[in-house]
Amino acid sequence: MTRDWLEQKQIPLYFATVLVAVAVGLSSSVFAEYAALAITPAIAMLMYAMFLQIPFLELRQAFGNRRFLGALLLANFVLVPLLVWLLTLPLAANKALLAGALLVLLTPCIDYVVVFTHLGKGDSRLVLASTPLLLLLQLLLLPIYLRLILGQEASTVIDVRPFVEAFALLIVLPLIAAVATELAAPRSALLRHWSNGWAWLPVPAMAVVLLAVIGSQIARVVEQLALLAPLLPAYVAFALLAPALGFFSSRLFRLEIAATRAVMFSSSTRNSLVVLPLALALPETIRGLAAAAVITQTLVELIAELIYLRAIPRLVRARA
C-alpha cells in the first residue's frame, strides 16, 4: 500500500467508514460513548496532519492569486451567508435546529474539500493554501453571523467560552505545532522523518474522525428523525444552490476553469467535522438536537459530493 493508493481510494474508504460507523453506532451504546470522547483528539490529529501538508513558508506566493482569493471569500463569506439566512428562515421556531444548521452551513470546509476538489478536477493546491485564511475568517465571522441572524437570542444560545476553547484545541495548537515542525524540519533529520510519516495520515485520520463523529451521534439522528425532517429541504437546497454561487463568484473574478471548480467545491462543502464540538458545547437544552442537525448535514453532503464529482467538471467545461 502506498500514499498514492490511499489518495486514490479515499472516497470509497470514507463511505465504507460511514457505513461501519452507522452500523456500530446504532448497535452499541458503549462504542458511541467512547467515540464521543475521541472526537476532539481525533479532529486535532486530523488538523495537525492536514496543516503539515500546507507549505506555510511559501504561502505568500500562493496568496499572490488575488482573484482566486477574492472569489473564494466573496462566495464563502458574503453570498453563502445570505443564502443560509434565507434557507433557515423556516427554522426560526426551533432554536436547536436553527443553531445546528447555522453552525454547519456558515463554516466552509478546510479538510476533505481538498480531496473532493482534486477528484473533481479543480485546483486543490489553491484550496489547500487558502485553508488557514478560511479557518481564521470563519472563526472570526461566525459569532457575527450568529448575532445578525439570531438577534438578541444569540447570547442565550451561544456561549463564547466553548468556542474559544474549541478554536484553541482544534485549530491554534495543531497549527502552531505544524508551523514549528516545518520551521525546524530542515535542521533535523528526525523531524523530517516525522513529517514524512505524518504525510501518510490525512486519509486515515479523516476516516477516524468520520468513525468517531458519526458513530457517536448516529443514534441521536435516528431517534430524532421526525424532528430533523425540516432540515432536509434547507440542506438539499443548499447543496443545489451553493455551487451556483461559487460559479457566479468565479465568473465575476474571471477565474480559469480549475480555479472556478475549486471555488464551487469550497462554497458547497461545509466544516461539519470541526464545528460538531461547538454544537456539543451549546446549552444542554439544545445541544443534542443541534449536534444531530450537524451530522444530518454531513450525511446529505457526502451524497451531494458524489454528484459534484461528475457534474461540476462537465458544467464548468460546457460553460467555458
N, C-alpha and C positions, 0 to 999 in steps of 0.2 A: 504493500500500500504506500502511495506517495501523496505529497501535498496536492499535486495536480488532480489525483484521483479523488481526494476529499472534496476539492473545489468543484469538480465536475458532478459529483454525486450528492452534493449537499442538499439540494432541494428534495430529492426522494428521501434522504436521511431525515430532514426536518419533518416531513409529513409522516414518516414512519414513527418518529419520536412523538408526534402529536397523537397518533393512534394509540401508542403504548401508554402515554400519559392519561388519555381519556379512559382507557380500559382499567388501568391500575388505580387511578384516582377515584373512579366510581366504585371499585370493588374493595378498596382498603382505606379505611379512615386513618389507620396508623401511618400509611405511606403519605397521605395528604398532610398530616401534621408535620412529619419530618420534612416533606417537600417545602412546606411553608417556611420552615426555619432556614432552608437552604437558598431561598430566593435572593436575599441581599448579597451573601458572599458569592453566589453564582453569577449575579449580574456584575458585581465588582470585578470578578475574574474575567468575564467577557469584555468589560470595558478596558481593562489593562491589556488584554490580548489584542483588542482592536486598536487601541492607541499605539501599541508598539509597531503596528503596520503603517502608521502615518509618519511621513518624513517631516517632523516638526521643524528641523533645521532648514528645510527647503520650502516652507510654506509661503515665504514672501513671493517666490516665483509663481506658485500656484494661485495666490491671491491676485496676481497680476491680471488674471482674466476677469476684469471688472464687469463685463457684460454678462458673463455667466452668474457671478455673484449677485448682480442686480436682479436678474430674472429669478434666481433661486429665492432671494429674500422677498421680492415682491409677491411671488406665489405663496410662500410659506407663512409670511407674517403680515400680509395685507389681504390678499384675495381669499386664501383659505379661511382665516378667521371670520371674514364676512359670510362666507358660505356656511361655516359651522354655526354662527349665530342664527342664520335663517333656518337651518335644518333642525336646530334644537329648540326652536320656539314651542313646538307641541309638547316638549318635555317639561315645561316650566312648572307644572303642578307636582312633579315628583323630583324633589331635590337630590335624592340619591342617584337616580338615573341621569339627571342633568349634570351633576358633578362628575360622575364617571365618564360620561360622553365628552364633556368639555376637556377633562384632563387628557384623554387619549387623542381626541381629534385636533386639539390645538398644538400638539407637540410633534414636529417632524422626526422621522426615524433617523437614527445615527448608526445603526449596526447592519441588519440584514438588507437594508435598502441598497448597500454597496453591492451585495451579491445579486439581487434582482436586477439592478441597473446593468451590471456586467452581462448577465444572461440575456437581458433584453436589448443588447447591442447599443447601450448608452455609454457615455464616458464615465466609467466608475471611478477613475482617478480624480476627476473633478469633485465628485461627490465625497470621496474619502478625504480629500484635502480640506473640504469645507466643513467636515464634521465638528471640529472644535468651535467654529463660529456658530453653527446651528445649535450646538449644546448651550453655549453661553447665552445666546439670544432667547432661546425658548425658556430657559430658567428665569431670565430677567423679565420677559414679557408675559409669561403665564399668569403671575399674580395680577397684572394689569388687565389682561383679558377677562379673568375671572371677576374682577371688580366691575368691569364695564358691563358684563353680561348678567351677573348675579345681583349687582347693585349692593345695597346695604347688607343683604344676606350673606355676602361673601365672607364677612368677618366671622359669622356663626358657622359657616361650612368649612372654611379653610383656616387651619392653624399654621402659622408661618414656621414654627419651630421644626416640625417633622419634615417640612420641605427643605429647610436649611440642612438638617441632619442627613437627609437622603442625598441631597446635592453633594455634600462633603464626602460621604461614604462611597457613593456610586460614580461620581464624576471627578471631583477635585483630587482625592487621594490617588485613584488609578492614573489620572492624567499627570500628576506630579511624578509618580513613580515611573511612568513611561518616558517622560521627558528626561528624568535623571538617568534612566538606563541608556537612552540614546546618546546623551552627552558623555557618559562615562565609557560606553562600549568601545570606542576607538582606542582607548588606552588599556583595555582589559580583555584578555583572551577569554576569561571565564564569563564575562558579561556578554561577549559576542556569541559564545555557545548558548548562554541563557536566552538571548534574543532569538537565535535560530530555533531553539526548542519551542519557544512560545509562538513562533510563526506557524506551527502546526495546529495551534489550539483554537483559533477563532471559530472554526466549524464545530468541533466537539463541544466547545464552551457554549455556543449558541444552542446546540442540542440539549445540553444540560439545563440551560435556562428555560427552554421550552418545556422540558420534562418537569422542572420544579414549579414553574408558574401555572401551567395547565393542570398538572397533576394535583396541585394543592387547591385549585379553585373550581375545577370542572363540576364537582358535586354541587356546589352552590349554584352554578349556572343551571344545571338540570333541575334542581329543586325550585328555582325561581323563573322557569321559562315563561310562565304566564305574565309575570311582572316585567320581564325583559323584552317581551314582544314589541312594545312601542319603539324600541331602539332600532329594530331591523330596517324599517323604511329609511331612517336617517342614515344608518351605516351603508345601506345599499346605494342610496342617492349620493352619498359622499364618494363611494367607490366609482361611481359613474361620472361624476362631475369634476372631482379633483384633478384627474389627468387633463381635462379640458382647460382648467385654469393654468396648469403648468405649461400647456401648449400655447395658450394665449400670452402668458408672460414671456415665453421664449421668443415668440414672434415679435413682440414689442422691442426686445433687445437684439433681434436679428441673429439668433444663435444658429450655429450649424446643426446638422442632423443629430449627431451623437450627443451633443450638449443639450439639445431640446429633449431628447428621450430621457436624459438624466434628470432634468428639471421635472418632467412629467412623473417619473418614478418617485422623486423626492416629495412632490406635492401630494401624492396619493398614498404614501406609506407612512404610517404613524409610529410613535415611540411607545407602544403599549408595554413592552417588557420593562422599560425603565420607569414608567410612571405608575406601574402597579404598586410598588411600595408607597408611593404618595397616596394612592387610593386607600391602601390599608392603614394609612396614618390619619385618615379622616375621622371625625367623631363617630363613636361606636354606633349611634343610631342609623348611620347611613353607610358605614364602611363596607359592610358585606355586599349590599346591592351595588354599590359603586364599583367595587372590585370585580364583581360579576359582569358589570357593564363593560369594563375594560377588556376582560377575557373574551366576551362576546364579539367585540370589535376585532380582536386578534383572529378569531376563527373565520369571520367574514372576510377579513383582509387576505388571509392565506389563500382562500379560494379566488379572490379577485386577482391576486398576483399571478396565478396561472393564466388568467385571461390576458393580463397586461403583457406577459412574456410573448404572446403571439400577436396581440392587437397593436401595441404601441409601435413596434418596428414597422409594421405594414402601414399603419395610418400616417406616421410621420414621413415615411418614404413616399407614399402616394401624394401627400400634401406638398412635399418638397419638389 
